[in-house]
C-alpha cells in the first residue's frame, strides 16, 4: 500500500491521566479505516494497550524520542 494514500490521525494523550489515554485510543480504533493510522503521543509506555491491539487485529510500532516520549503508530492488520 503506497504510504501517500494513508491518512494519519494524531492522538496526543501526554497530558492525560490513566485510564483516559487508553479510553481515547480505544474509541479512535473503533472508527479507524483501512487507509488510516493513529499516531499516539504518550509520556509512558502503554503496555496494557499492546495485548488489546493484538486481540483486536491491529498492528503497532512504538518508538521513543530522545526526550522520553512514546510514539505509537497503530493500524489495522
N, C-alpha and C positions, 0 to 999 in steps of 0.2 A: 504494500500500500504506500503510495507516494506520501511523504511527510507534509507536503504543502497542502494536501487535502484534509489535514487533521486540524480540528478546532480544539484549542486548549483552554480549559476553564481554570481560572486562578482561584484557589480557596486558601485564604490567609487566616489561619487559626492560631497564630503565635501568641495573641493576647487573651485567648480564651482559657478558662479553667475546665478541667475534666468534670463531667463527661461531654461537654459541649463540642469539642473538636471531633470526637467520634460520631456524635449525633449528626453534626453538619455534613461530614463526608458521606455517611450512610445515606442521607437524604439526597445528596448530589448524585450518588451512584445509581439511585433508582431511575433517574432521568437521563443517564448517560447513553448516548447513541454510539454506533459502531465507529464513526469517524470523529469521535470526541475523546478527549483525555482530561483528567483532572490533575492539576499541579497543586498539591497541598503543601503549604509552608507551615512548619511546626517548630516549636522550640525544643521538643522532646521526640524521642523515637517512639512512634505509636505502635509498639509491639503487639498490642491487643487487636489492632486492625488487620494484621497480616493473615491470621487464620480465617478471618471473615472474608477477606478478599479471595483466598483460595477456595473456600466453600461456595462462594457466590460466582465463581468462574471469572475473576478479574486477575489481571497481571499487574505487577508494580515494579518500579525501580526506585531505590532510595539512595540519595546522596547526601553528604554532609558538607556544608560550606566551611570555609576557614574560620568563621566566627561561631561555629557550632550549631547552626540551624539545619534542620532536616527538610529536604525537598523530596516529596514522594509523588512520583508520576504514576497515575492509575488509569488503566484502560481495560475494556472487555477483551477476554481471550477470543 
